[in-house]
Each structure stands twice: as structure tokens, then as C-alpha cells.
Amino acid sequence: MLDPELPERITARRAELDERGEELANQPAEVRDERDELGVAGRVLERASEQLADEHGSAARAPGRWAAGR
């Protein structure tokens, strides 16, 4: 005689696998989104660093101006 709970267990396991399949299907899009966000953050940081370097360079070259910390 077969286990009477077997069909229920099969159904429950299939539901678990369906849910896991959806999670895995969404991961590539989530990874792409995060990579895009990190790319934007990197570009913003690079621009800000360049601007600060330019400002520091301009302040150091300006006549009659003291460098910060003096």
C-alpha cells in the first residue's frame, strides 16, 4: 500500500521548487541592477574626486592664498 501522504508531499515539494525557480529567475535582473547602481556610484565618486583635486590645485596656485592647514 502506498503512503496516503505521498501525493500531498509531492505537491508541496513541487510548490517549493516552483518558488525557488522564481527566485533564481529573478536573480540575474537583481545582479544587473546592483551592478548598474555600483557603476553610477563609481562614476560619481570619480567626478567628485576630480573636482576636489581641481579645487585643491586651483587653491594652491592662486596668489596670496594659503593652503589648507597652514
PDB file of N, CA, C, O and CB in Angstrom:
ATOM      1  N   MET A   1       0.841  -1.191   0.000  1.00  0.00           N
ATOM      2  CA  MET A   1       0.000   0.000   0.000  1.00  0.00           C
ATOM      3  C   MET A   1       0.879   1.244   0.000  1.00  0.00           C
ATOM      4  O   MET A   1       1.884   1.305   0.709  1.00  0.00           O
ATOM      5  CB  MET A   1      -0.953   0.004   1.220  1.00  0.00           C
ATOM      6  N   LEU A   2       0.497   2.225  -0.793  1.00  0.00           N
ATOM      7  CA  LEU A   2       1.243   3.478  -0.885  1.00  0.00           C
ATOM      8  C   LEU A   2       0.938   4.374   0.311  1.00  0.00           C
ATOM      9  O   LEU A   2      -0.129   4.308   0.921  1.00  0.00           O
ATOM     10  CB  LEU A   2       0.910   4.209  -2.196  1.00  0.00           C
ATOM     11  N   ASP A   3       1.898   5.188   0.607  1.00  0.00           N
ATOM     12  CA  ASP A   3       1.730   6.172   1.684  1.00  0.00           C
ATOM     13  C   ASP A   3       0.646   7.161   1.255  1.00  0.00           C
ATOM     14  O   ASP A   3       0.776   7.785   0.202  1.00  0.00           O
ATOM     15  CB  ASP A   3       3.087   6.918   2.002  1.00  0.00           C
ATOM     16  N   PRO A   4      -0.419   7.317   2.045  1.00  0.00           N
ATOM     17  CA  PRO A   4      -1.502   8.232   1.658  1.00  0.00           C
ATOM     18  C   PRO A   4      -1.059   9.699   1.626  1.00  0.00           C
ATOM     19  O   PRO A   4      -1.716  10.529   0.998  1.00  0.00           O
ATOM     20  CB  PRO A   4      -2.671   8.078   2.618  1.00  0.00           C
ATOM     21  N   GLU A   5       0.036  10.017   2.289  1.00  0.00           N
ATOM     22  CA  GLU A   5       0.524  11.403   2.299  1.00  0.00           C
ATOM     23  C   GLU A   5       1.436  11.697   1.110  1.00  0.00           C
ATOM     24  O   GLU A   5       1.822  12.847   0.900  1.00  0.00           O
ATOM     25  CB  GLU A   5       1.270  11.688   3.601  1.00  0.00           C
ATOM     26  N   LEU A   6       1.779  10.691   0.344  1.00  0.00           N
ATOM     27  CA  LEU A   6       2.725  10.851  -0.757  1.00  0.00           C
ATOM     28  C   LEU A   6       2.275  11.893  -1.787  1.00  0.00           C
ATOM     29  O   LEU A   6       3.077  12.757  -2.142  1.00  0.00           O
ATOM     30  CB  LEU A   6       2.933   9.523  -1.441  1.00  0.00           C
ATOM     31  N   PRO A   7       1.041  11.855  -2.280  1.00  0.00           N
ATOM     32  CA  PRO A   7       0.622  12.887  -3.247  1.00  0.00           C
ATOM     33  C   PRO A   7       0.725  14.305  -2.666  1.00  0.00           C
ATOM     34  O   PRO A   7       1.113  15.241  -3.366  1.00  0.00           O
ATOM     35  CB  PRO A   7      -0.821  12.622  -3.703  1.00  0.00           C
ATOM     36  N   GLU A   8       0.378  14.454  -1.393  1.00  0.00           N
ATOM     37  CA  GLU A   8       0.461  15.764  -0.739  1.00  0.00           C
ATOM     38  C   GLU A   8       1.915  16.226  -0.642  1.00  0.00           C
ATOM     39  O   GLU A   8       2.211  17.398  -0.874  1.00  0.00           O
ATOM     40  CB  GLU A   8      -0.176  15.709   0.667  1.00  0.00           C
ATOM     41  N   ARG A   9       2.814  15.317  -0.302  1.00  0.00           N
ATOM     42  CA  ARG A   9       4.232  15.645  -0.198  1.00  0.00           C
ATOM     43  C   ARG A   9       4.813  16.025  -1.558  1.00  0.00           C
ATOM     44  O   ARG A   9       5.631  16.939  -1.661  1.00  0.00           O
ATOM     45  CB  ARG A   9       5.006  14.467   0.394  1.00  0.00           C
ATOM     46  N   ILE A  10       4.380  15.312  -2.598  1.00  0.00           N
ATOM     47  CA  ILE A  10       4.837  15.635  -3.945  1.00  0.00           C
ATOM     48  C   ILE A  10       4.376  17.029  -4.350  1.00  0.00           C
ATOM     49  O   ILE A  10       5.150  17.815  -4.896  1.00  0.00           O
ATOM     50  CB  ILE A  10       4.329  14.593  -4.949  1.00  0.00           C
ATOM     51  N   THR A  11       3.123  17.324  -4.082  1.00  0.00           N
ATOM     52  CA  THR A  11       2.566  18.640  -4.410  1.00  0.00           C
ATOM     53  C   THR A  11       3.303  19.746  -3.653  1.00  0.00           C
ATOM     54  O   THR A  11       3.628  20.786  -4.226  1.00  0.00           O
ATOM     55  CB  THR A  11       1.059  18.685  -4.082  1.00  0.00           C
ATOM     56  N   ALA A  12       3.561  19.518  -2.376  1.00  0.00           N
ATOM     57  CA  ALA A  12       4.260  20.517  -1.566  1.00  0.00           C
ATOM     58  C   ALA A  12       5.677  20.731  -2.088  1.00  0.00           C
ATOM     59  O   ALA A  12       6.143  21.868  -2.159  1.00  0.00           O
ATOM     60  CB  ALA A  12       4.295  20.086  -0.086  1.00  0.00           C
ATOM     61  N   ARG A  13       6.360  19.663  -2.451  1.00  0.00           N
ATOM     62  CA  ARG A  13       7.729  19.785  -2.960  1.00  0.00           C
ATOM     63  C   ARG A  13       7.754  20.514  -4.301  1.00  0.00           C
ATOM     64  O   ARG A  13       8.643  21.328  -4.553  1.00  0.00           O
ATOM     65  CB  ARG A  13       8.373  18.397  -3.104  1.00  0.00           C
ATOM     66  N   ARG A  14       6.781  20.221  -5.158  1.00  0.00           N
ATOM     67  CA  ARG A  14       6.703  20.936  -6.439  1.00  0.00           C
ATOM     68  C   ARG A  14       6.487  22.419  -6.212  1.00  0.00           C
ATOM     69  O   ARG A  14       7.074  23.240  -6.917  1.00  0.00           O
ATOM     70  CB  ARG A  14       5.574  20.368  -7.312  1.00  0.00           C
ATOM     71  N   ALA A  15       5.658  22.782  -5.243  1.00  0.00           N
ATOM     72  CA  ALA A  15       5.426  24.192  -4.930  1.00  0.00           C
ATOM     73  C   ALA A  15       6.722  24.852  -4.444  1.00  0.00           C
ATOM     74  O   ALA A  15       7.028  25.983  -4.821  1.00  0.00           O
ATOM     75  CB  ALA A  15       4.314  24.335  -3.862  1.00  0.00           C
ATOM     76  N   GLU A  16       7.479  24.136  -3.604  1.00  0.00           N
ATOM     77  CA  GLU A  16       8.767  24.663  -3.132  1.00  0.00           C
ATOM     78  C   GLU A  16       9.716  24.901  -4.305  1.00  0.00           C
ATOM     79  O   GLU A  16      10.388  25.930  -4.371  1.00  0.00           O
ATOM     80  CB  GLU A  16       9.410  23.692  -2.117  1.00  0.00           C
ATOM     81  N   LEU A  17       9.764  23.944  -5.222  1.00  0.00           N
ATOM     82  CA  LEU A  17      10.646  24.073  -6.375  1.00  0.00           C
ATOM     83  C   LEU A  17      10.197  25.196  -7.307  1.00  0.00           C
ATOM     84  O   LEU A  17      11.034  25.896  -7.878  1.00  0.00           O
ATOM     85  CB  LEU A  17      10.706  22.759  -7.136  1.00  0.00           C
ATOM     86  N   ASP A  18       8.896  25.374  -7.466  1.00  0.00           N
ATOM     87  CA  ASP A  18       8.391  26.481  -8.276  1.00  0.00           C
ATOM     88  C   ASP A  18       8.819  27.821  -7.676  1.00  0.00           C
ATOM     89  O   ASP A  18       9.250  28.728  -8.388  1.00  0.00           O
ATOM     90  CB  ASP A  18       6.853  26.411  -8.389  1.00  0.00           C
ATOM     91  N   GLU A  19       8.690  27.925  -6.359  1.00  0.00           N
ATOM     92  CA  GLU A  19       9.072  29.160  -5.669  1.00  0.00           C
ATOM     93  C   GLU A  19      10.575  29.419  -5.824  1.00  0.00           C
ATOM     94  O   GLU A  19      10.995  30.541  -6.106  1.00  0.00           O
ATOM     95  CB  GLU A  19       8.693  29.082  -4.168  1.00  0.00           C
ATOM     96  N   ARG A  20      11.364  28.381  -5.640  1.00  0.00           N
ATOM     97  CA  ARG A  20      12.821  28.507  -5.782  1.00  0.00           C
ATOM     98  C   ARG A  20      13.196  28.879  -7.211  1.00  0.00           C
ATOM     99  O   ARG A  20      14.107  29.676  -7.433  1.00  0.00           O
ATOM    100  CB  ARG A  20      13.520  27.194  -5.380  1.00  0.00           C
ATOM    101  N   GLY A  21      12.495  28.304  -8.169  1.00  0.00           N
ATOM    102  CA  GLY A  21      12.734  28.630  -9.576  1.00  0.00           C
ATOM    103  C   GLY A  21      12.479  30.098  -9.866  1.00  0.00           C
ATOM    104  O   GLY A  21      13.230  30.726 -10.612  1.00  0.00           O
ATOM    105  N   GLU A  22      11.422  30.647  -9.282  1.00  0.00           N
ATOM    106  CA  GLU A  22      11.132  32.076  -9.462  1.00  0.00           C
ATOM    107  C   GLU A  22      12.236  32.931  -8.863  1.00  0.00           C
ATOM    108  O   GLU A  22      12.671  33.910  -9.471  1.00  0.00           O
ATOM    109  CB  GLU A  22       9.781  32.440  -8.823  1.00  0.00           C
ATOM    110  N   GLU A  23      12.690  32.561  -7.669  1.00  0.00           N
ATOM    111  CA  GLU A  23      13.768  33.309  -7.021  1.00  0.00           C
ATOM    112  C   GLU A  23      15.019  33.311  -7.901  1.00  0.00           C
ATOM    113  O   GLU A  23      15.649  34.349  -8.099  1.00  0.00           O
ATOM    114  CB  GLU A  23      14.088  32.708  -5.634  1.00  0.00           C
ATOM    115  N   LEU A  24      15.366  32.145  -8.419  1.00  0.00           N
ATOM    116  CA  LEU A  24      16.560  32.039  -9.262  1.00  0.00           C
ATOM    117  C   LEU A  24      16.399  32.810 -10.567  1.00  0.00           C
ATOM    118  O   LEU A  24      17.362  33.389 -11.068  1.00  0.00           O
ATOM    119  CB  LEU A  24      16.866  30.574  -9.562  1.00  0.00           C
ATOM    120  N   ALA A  25      15.198  32.819 -11.113  1.00  0.00           N
ATOM    121  CA  ALA A  25      14.951  33.546 -12.359  1.00  0.00           C
ATOM    122  C   ALA A  25      15.096  35.052 -12.150  1.00  0.00           C
ATOM    123  O   ALA A  25      15.498  35.762 -13.073  1.00  0.00           O
ATOM    124  CB  ALA A  25      13.551  33.220 -12.901  1.00  0.00           C
ATOM    125  N   ASN A  26      14.778  35.552 -10.957  1.00  0.00           N
ATOM    126  CA  ASN A  26      14.865  36.983 -10.667  1.00  0.00           C
ATOM    127  C   ASN A  26      16.282  37.433 -10.344  1.00  0.00           C
ATOM    128  O   ASN A  26      16.591  38.617 -10.473  1.00  0.00           O
ATOM    129  CB  ASN A  26      13.956  37.330  -9.520  1.00  0.00           C
ATOM    130  N   GLN A  27      17.137  36.528  -9.933  1.00  0.00           N
ATOM    131  CA  GLN A  27      18.479  36.915  -9.500  1.00  0.00           C
ATOM    132  C   GLN A  27      19.296  37.614 -10.579  1.00  0.00           C
ATOM    133  O   GLN A  27      19.946  38.612 -10.266  1.00  0.00           O
ATOM    134  CB  GLN A  27      19.219  35.709  -9.034  1.00  0.00           C
ATOM    135  N   PRO A  28      19.304  37.156 -11.826  1.00  0.00           N
ATOM    136  CA  PRO A  28      20.121  37.874 -12.820  1.00  0.00           C
ATOM    137  C   PRO A  28      19.727  39.346 -12.958  1.00  0.00           C
ATOM    138  O   PRO A  28      20.596  40.208 -13.092  1.00  0.00           O
ATOM    139  CB  PRO A  28      20.003  37.191 -14.175  1.00  0.00           C
ATOM    140  N   ALA A  29      18.448  39.636 -12.927  1.00  0.00           N
ATOM    141  CA  ALA A  29      17.996  41.025 -13.036  1.00  0.00           C
ATOM    142  C   ALA A  29      18.438  41.824 -11.813  1.00  0.00           C
ATOM    143  O   ALA A  29      18.843  42.980 -11.941  1.00  0.00           O
ATOM    144  CB  ALA A  29      16.460  41.088 -13.189  1.00  0.00           C
ATOM    145  N   GLU A  30      18.365  41.221 -10.640  1.00  0.00           N
ATOM    146  CA  GLU A  30      18.791  41.903  -9.425  1.00  0.00           C
ATOM    147  C   GLU A  30      20.291  42.181  -9.459  1.00  0.00           C
ATOM    148  O   GLU A  30      20.741  43.245  -9.035  1.00  0.00           O
ATOM    149  CB  GLU A  30      18.432  41.070  -8.188  1.00  0.00           C
ATOM    150  N   VAL A  31      21.052  41.231  -9.958  1.00  0.00           N
ATOM    151  CA  VAL A  31      22.503  41.402 -10.070  1.00  0.00           C
ATOM    152  C   VAL A  31      22.813  42.524 -11.052  1.00  0.00           C
ATOM    153  O   VAL A  31      23.645  43.385 -10.765  1.00  0.00           O
ATOM    154  CB  VAL A  31      23.183  40.082 -10.521  1.00  0.00           C
ATOM    155  N   ARG A  32      22.152  42.523 -12.208  1.00  0.00           N
ATOM    156  CA  ARG A  32      22.361  43.593 -13.203  1.00  0.00           C
ATOM    157  C   ARG A  32      22.045  44.953 -12.615  1.00  0.00           C
ATOM    158  O   ARG A  32      22.805  45.904 -12.802  1.00  0.00           O
ATOM    159  CB  ARG A  32      21.495  43.354 -14.448  1.00  0.00           C
ATOM    160  N   ASP A  33      20.923  45.057 -11.902  1.00  0.00           N
ATOM    161  CA  ASP A  33      20.533  46.337 -11.303  1.00  0.00           C
ATOM    162  C   ASP A  33      21.583  46.826 -10.318  1.00  0.00           C
ATOM    163  O   ASP A  33      21.954  48.000 -10.332  1.00  0.00           O
ATOM    164  CB  ASP A  33      19.180  46.209 -10.602  1.00  0.00           C
ATOM    165  N   GLU A  34      22.064  45.928  -9.464  1.00  0.00           N
ATOM    166  CA  GLU A  34      23.053  46.330  -8.471  1.00  0.00           C
ATOM    167  C   GLU A  34      24.366  46.724  -9.141  1.00  0.00           C
ATOM    168  O   GLU A  34      25.005  47.689  -8.723  1.00  0.00           O
ATOM    169  CB  GLU A  34      23.290  45.200  -7.465  1.00  0.00           C
ATOM    170  N   ARG A  35      24.776  45.990 -10.174  1.00  0.00           N
ATOM    171  CA  ARG A  35      25.997  46.337 -10.902  1.00  0.00           C
ATOM    172  C   ARG A  35      25.860  47.714 -11.538  1.00  0.00           C
ATOM    173  O   ARG A  35      26.806  48.502 -11.521  1.00  0.00           O
ATOM    174  CB  ARG A  35      26.310  45.279 -11.979  1.00  0.00           C
ATOM    175  N   ASP A  36      24.685  48.011 -12.101  1.00  0.00           N
ATOM    176  CA  ASP A  36      24.445  49.326 -12.703  1.00  0.00           C
ATOM    177  C   ASP A  36      24.543  50.424 -11.651  1.00  0.00           C
ATOM    178  O   ASP A  36      25.151  51.467 -11.890  1.00  0.00           O
ATOM    179  CB  ASP A  36      23.064  49.367 -13.386  1.00  0.00           C
ATOM    180  N   GLU A  37      23.943  50.187 -10.485  1.00  0.00           N
ATOM    181  CA  GLU A  37      23.988  51.170  -9.401  1.00  0.00           C
ATOM    182  C   GLU A  37      25.424  51.409  -8.935  1.00  0.00           C
ATOM    183  O   GLU A  37      25.816  52.546  -8.675  1.00  0.00           O
ATOM    184  CB  GLU A  37      23.120  50.704  -8.221  1.00  0.00           C
ATOM    185  N   LEU A  38      26.204  50.337  -8.830  1.00  0.00           N
ATOM    186  CA  LEU A  38      27.599  50.479  -8.417  1.00  0.00           C
ATOM    187  C   LEU A  38      28.409  51.213  -9.479  1.00  0.00           C
ATOM    188  O   LEU A  38      29.325  51.965  -9.147  1.00  0.00           O
ATOM    189  CB  LEU A  38      28.219  49.103  -8.138  1.00  0.00           C
ATOM    190  N   GLY A  39      28.084  51.006 -10.736  1.00  0.00           N
ATOM    191  CA  GLY A  39      28.755  51.740 -11.808  1.00  0.00           C
ATOM    192  C   GLY A  39      28.486  53.231 -11.707  1.00  0.00           C
ATOM    193  O   GLY A  39      29.397  54.044 -11.865  1.00  0.00           O
ATOM    194  N   VAL A  40      27.244  53.588 -11.447  1.00  0.00           N
ATOM    195  CA  VAL A  40      26.886  55.003 -11.280  1.00  0.00           C
ATOM    196  C   VAL A  40      27.610  55.583 -10.068  1.00  0.00           C
ATOM    197  O   VAL A  40      28.168  56.678 -10.140  1.00  0.00           O
ATOM    198  CB  VAL A  40      25.348  55.171 -11.122  1.00  0.00           C
ATOM    199  N   ALA A  41      27.600  54.852  -8.962  1.00  0.00           N
ATOM    200  CA  ALA A  41      28.276  55.333  -7.748  1.00  0.00           C
ATOM    201  C   ALA A  41      29.767  55.534  -8.011  1.00  0.00           C
ATOM    202  O   ALA A  41      30.353  56.508  -7.537  1.00  0.00           O
ATOM    203  CB  ALA A  41      28.071  54.339  -6.578  1.00  0.00           C
ATOM    204  N   GLY A  42      30.380  54.628  -8.758  1.00  0.00           N
ATOM    205  CA  GLY A  42      31.799  54.764  -9.082  1.00  0.00           C
ATOM    206  C   GLY A  42      32.077  56.001  -9.919  1.00  0.00           C
ATOM    207  O   GLY A  42      33.061  56.704  -9.689  1.00  0.00           O
ATOM    208  N   ARG A  43      31.208  56.267 -10.894  1.00  0.00           N
ATOM    209  CA  ARG A  43      31.391  57.463 -11.736  1.00  0.00           C
ATOM    210  C   ARG A  43      31.208  58.742 -10.922  1.00  0.00           C
ATOM    211  O   ARG A  43      31.948  59.708 -11.107  1.00  0.00           O
ATOM    212  CB  ARG A  43      30.399  57.448 -12.919  1.00  0.00           C
ATOM    213  N   VAL A  44      30.232  58.751 -10.026  1.00  0.00           N
ATOM    214  CA  VAL A  44      30.017  59.925  -9.170  1.00  0.00           C
ATOM    215  C   VAL A  44      31.242  60.157  -8.295  1.00  0.00           C
ATOM    216  O   VAL A  44      31.696  61.294  -8.163  1.00  0.00           O
ATOM    217  CB  VAL A  44      28.749  59.744  -8.289  1.00  0.00           C
ATOM    218  N   LEU A  45      31.780  59.112  -7.703  1.00  0.00           N
ATOM    219  CA  LEU A  45      32.960  59.227  -6.860  1.00  0.00           C
ATOM    220  C   LEU A  45      34.150  59.744  -7.663  1.00  0.00           C
ATOM    221  O   LEU A  45      34.902  60.596  -7.190  1.00  0.00           O
ATOM    222  CB  LEU A  45      33.295  57.875  -6.224  1.00  0.00           C
ATOM    223  N   GLU A  46      34.317  59.229  -8.871  1.00  0.00           N
ATOM    224  CA  GLU A  46      35.422  59.664  -9.725  1.00  0.00           C
ATOM    225  C   GLU A  46      35.309  61.151 -10.056  1.00  0.00           C
ATOM    226  O   GLU A  46      36.296  61.883  -9.985  1.00  0.00           O
ATOM    227  CB  GLU A  46      35.455  58.838 -11.018  1.00  0.00           C
ATOM    228  N   ARG A  47      34.111  61.593 -10.417  1.00  0.00           N
ATOM    229  CA  ARG A  47      33.902  63.022 -10.738  1.00  0.00           C
ATOM    230  C   ARG A  47      34.146  63.899  -9.521  1.00  0.00           C
ATOM    231  O   ARG A  47      34.781  64.948  -9.623  1.00  0.00           O
ATOM    232  CB  ARG A  47      32.474  63.258 -11.270  1.00  0.00           C
ATOM    233  N   ALA A  48      33.642  63.470  -8.370  1.00  0.00           N
ATOM    234  CA  ALA A  48      33.833  64.260  -7.154  1.00  0.00           C
ATOM    235  C   ALA A  48      35.317  64.344  -6.808  1.00  0.00           C
ATOM    236  O   ALA A  48      35.798  65.399  -6.396  1.00  0.00           O
ATOM    237  CB  ALA A  48      33.038  63.651  -5.975  1.00  0.00           C
ATOM    238  N   SER A  49      36.039  63.250  -6.969  1.00  0.00           N
ATOM    239  CA  SER A  49      37.471  63.251  -6.686  1.00  0.00           C
ATOM    240  C   SER A  49      38.205  64.184  -7.634  1.00  0.00           C
ATOM    241  O   SER A  49      39.102  64.915  -7.215  1.00  0.00           O
ATOM    242  CB  SER A  49      38.041  61.835  -6.792  1.00  0.00           C
ATOM    243  N   GLU A  50      37.831  64.164  -8.909  1.00  0.00           N
ATOM    244  CA  GLU A  50      38.453  65.064  -9.887  1.00  0.00           C
ATOM    245  C   GLU A  50      38.174  66.517  -9.545  1.00  0.00           C
ATOM    246  O   GLU A  50      39.066  67.361  -9.629  1.00  0.00           O
ATOM    247  CB  GLU A  50      37.950  64.753 -11.299  1.00  0.00           C
ATOM    248  N   GLN A  51      36.935  66.813  -9.160  1.00  0.00           N
ATOM    249  CA  GLN A  51      36.583  68.190  -8.805  1.00  0.00           C
ATOM    250  C   GLN A  51      37.366  68.658  -7.587  1.00  0.00           C
ATOM    251  O   GLN A  51      37.856  69.787  -7.555  1.00  0.00           O
ATOM    252  CB  GLN A  51      35.079  68.307  -8.538  1.00  0.00           C
ATOM    253  N   LEU A  52      37.484  67.788  -6.581  1.00  0.00           N
ATOM    254  CA  LEU A  52      38.253  68.163  -5.386  1.00  0.00           C
ATOM    255  C   LEU A  52      39.714  68.374  -5.729  1.00  0.00           C
ATOM    256  O   LEU A  52      40.343  69.303  -5.222  1.00  0.00           O
ATOM    257  CB  LEU A  52      38.121  67.092  -4.297  1.00  0.00           C
ATOM    258  N   ALA A  53      40.265  67.519  -6.588  1.00  0.00           N
ATOM    259  CA  ALA A  53      41.661  67.672  -6.998  1.00  0.00           C
ATOM    260  C   ALA A  53      41.837  68.983  -7.752  1.00  0.00           C
ATOM    261  O   ALA A  53      42.820  69.691  -7.536  1.00  0.00           O
ATOM    262  CB  ALA A  53      42.112  66.481  -7.874  1.00  0.00           C
ATOM    263  N   ASP A  54      40.898  69.314  -8.632  1.00  0.00           N
ATOM    264  CA  ASP A  54      40.966  70.579  -9.374  1.00  0.00           C
ATOM    265  C   ASP A  54      40.878  71.760  -8.418  1.00  0.00           C
ATOM    266  O   ASP A  54      41.629  72.725  -8.561  1.00  0.00           O
ATOM    267  CB  ASP A  54      39.837  70.659 -10.423  1.00  0.00           C
ATOM    268  N   GLU A  55      39.973  71.700  -7.446  1.00  0.00           N
ATOM    269  CA  GLU A  55      39.828  72.795  -6.486  1.00  0.00           C
ATOM    270  C   GLU A  55      41.089  72.947  -5.643  1.00  0.00           C
ATOM    271  O   GLU A  55      41.534  74.063  -5.375  1.00  0.00           O
ATOM    272  CB  GLU A  55      38.611  72.559  -5.579  1.00  0.00           C
ATOM    273  N   HIS A  56      41.659  71.825  -5.229  1.00  0.00           N
ATOM    274  CA  HIS A  56      42.900  71.882  -4.449  1.00  0.00           C
ATOM    275  C   HIS A  56      44.024  72.469  -5.286  1.00  0.00           C
ATOM    276  O   HIS A  56      44.818  73.272  -4.797  1.00  0.00           O
ATOM    277  CB  HIS A  56      43.292  70.483  -3.941  1.00  0.00           C
ATOM    278  N   GLY A  57      44.088  72.067  -6.540  1.00  0.00           N
ATOM    279  CA  GLY A  57      45.119  72.588  -7.435  1.00  0.00           C
ATOM    280  C   GLY A  57      44.944  74.063  -7.681  1.00  0.00           C
ATOM    281  O   GLY A  57      45.932  74.797  -7.708  1.00  0.00           O
ATOM    282  N   SER A  58      43.717  74.529  -7.863  1.00  0.00           N
ATOM    283  CA  SER A  58      43.444  75.946  -8.089  1.00  0.00           C
ATOM    284  C   SER A  58      43.777  76.760  -6.854  1.00  0.00           C
ATOM    285  O   SER A  58      44.347  77.845  -6.964  1.00  0.00           O
ATOM    286  CB  SER A  58      41.981  76.159  -8.480  1.00  0.00           C
ATOM    287  N   ALA A  59      43.435  76.258  -5.689  1.00  0.00           N
ATOM    288  CA  ALA A  59      43.701  76.980  -4.445  1.00  0.00           C
ATOM    289  C   ALA A  59      45.195  77.067  -4.199  1.00  0.00           C
ATOM    290  O   ALA A  59      45.672  78.088  -3.703  1.00  0.00           O
ATOM    291  CB  ALA A  59      43.003  76.298  -3.254  1.00  0.00           C
ATOM    292  N   ALA A  60      45.939  76.042  -4.525  1.00  0.00           N
ATOM    293  CA  ALA A  60      47.382  76.046  -4.292  1.00  0.00           C
ATOM    294  C   ALA A  60      48.075  76.991  -5.261  1.00  0.00           C
ATOM    295  O   ALA A  60      49.113  77.554  -4.915  1.00  0.00           O
ATOM    296  CB  ALA A  60      47.958  74.629  -4.429  1.00  0.00           C
ATOM    297  N   ARG A  61      47.538  77.184  -6.461  1.00  0.00           N
ATOM    298  CA  ARG A  61      48.167  78.052  -7.461  1.00  0.00           C
ATOM    299  C   ARG A  61      47.747  79.511  -7.322  1.00  0.00           C
ATOM    300  O   ARG A  61      48.417  80.390  -7.863  1.00  0.00           O
ATOM    301  CB  ARG A  61      47.830  77.563  -8.851  1.00  0.00           C
ATOM    302  N   ALA A  62      46.661  79.790  -6.614  1.00  0.00           N
ATOM    303  CA  ALA A  62      46.160  81.159  -6.505  1.00  0.00           C
ATOM    304  C   ALA A  62      47.119  82.008  -5.681  1.00  0.00           C
ATOM    305  O   ALA A  62      47.484  81.616  -4.572  1.00  0.00           O
ATOM    306  CB  ALA A  62      44.753  81.176  -5.876  1.00  0.00           C
ATOM    307  N   PRO A  63      47.538  83.172  -6.200  1.00  0.00           N
ATOM    308  CA  PRO A  63      48.469  84.039  -5.451  1.00  0.00           C
ATOM    309  C   PRO A  63      47.811  84.618  -4.208  1.00  0.00           C
ATOM    310  O   PRO A  63      46.638  84.990  -4.218  1.00  0.00           O
ATOM    311  CB  PRO A  63      48.979  85.181  -6.343  1.00  0.00           C
ATOM    312  N   GLY A  64      48.590  84.682  -3.147  1.00  0.00           N
ATOM    313  CA  GLY A  64      48.094  85.267  -1.921  1.00  0.00           C
ATOM    314  C   GLY A  64      47.192  84.352  -1.109  1.00  0.00           C
ATOM    315  O   GLY A  64      46.601  84.796  -0.124  1.00  0.00           O
ATOM    316  N   ARG A  65      47.072  83.116  -1.485  1.00  0.00           N
ATOM    317  CA  ARG A  65      46.213  82.180  -0.755  1.00  0.00           C
ATOM    318  C   ARG A  65      47.070  81.160  -0.063  1.00  0.00           C
ATOM    319  O   ARG A  65      48.071  80.690  -0.605  1.00  0.00           O
ATOM    320  CB  ARG A  65      45.205  81.488  -1.692  1.00  0.00           C
ATOM    321  N   TRP A  66      46.671  80.824   1.131  1.00  0.00           N
ATOM    322  CA  TRP A  66      47.385  79.811   1.891  1.00  0.00           C
ATOM    323  C   TRP A  66      46.735  78.463   1.680  1.00  0.00           C
ATOM    324  O   TRP A  66      45.516  78.370   1.531  1.00  0.00           O
ATOM    325  CB  TRP A  66      47.420  80.165   3.382  1.00  0.00           C
ATOM    326  N   ALA A  67      47.533  77.432   1.667  1.00  0.00           N
ATOM    327  CA  ALA A  67      46.994  76.080   1.565  1.00  0.00           C
ATOM    328  C   ALA A  67      46.281  75.742   2.851  1.00  0.00           C
ATOM    329  O   ALA A  67      46.633  76.266   3.908  1.00  0.00           O
ATOM    330  CB  ALA A  67      48.107  75.050   1.268  1.00  0.00           C
ATOM    331  N   ALA A  68      45.291  74.881   2.788  1.00  0.00           N
ATOM    332  CA  ALA A  68      44.540  74.481   3.977  1.00  0.00           C
ATOM    333  C   ALA A  68      45.470  73.855   4.997  1.00  0.00           C
ATOM    334  O   ALA A  68      46.394  73.123   4.642  1.00  0.00           O
ATOM    335  CB  ALA A  68      43.414  73.501   3.611  1.00  0.00           C
ATOM    336  N   GLY A  69      45.227  74.142   6.249  1.00  0.00           N
ATOM    337  CA  GLY A  69      46.015  73.544   7.330  1.00  0.00           C
ATOM    338  C   GLY A  69      47.210  74.386   7.746  1.00  0.00           C
ATOM    339  O   GLY A  69      47.962  73.993   8.638  1.00  0.00           O
ATOM    340  N   ARG A  70      47.396  75.534   7.113  1.00  0.00           N
ATOM    341  CA  ARG A  70      48.527  76.404   7.492  1.00  0.00           C
ATOM    342  C   ARG A  70      48.044  77.622   8.218  1.00  0.00           C
ATOM    343  O   ARG A  70      48.848  78.465   8.614  1.00  0.00           O
ATOM    344  CB  ARG A  70      49.333  76.825   6.267  1.00  0.00           C
TER     345      ARG A  70
END
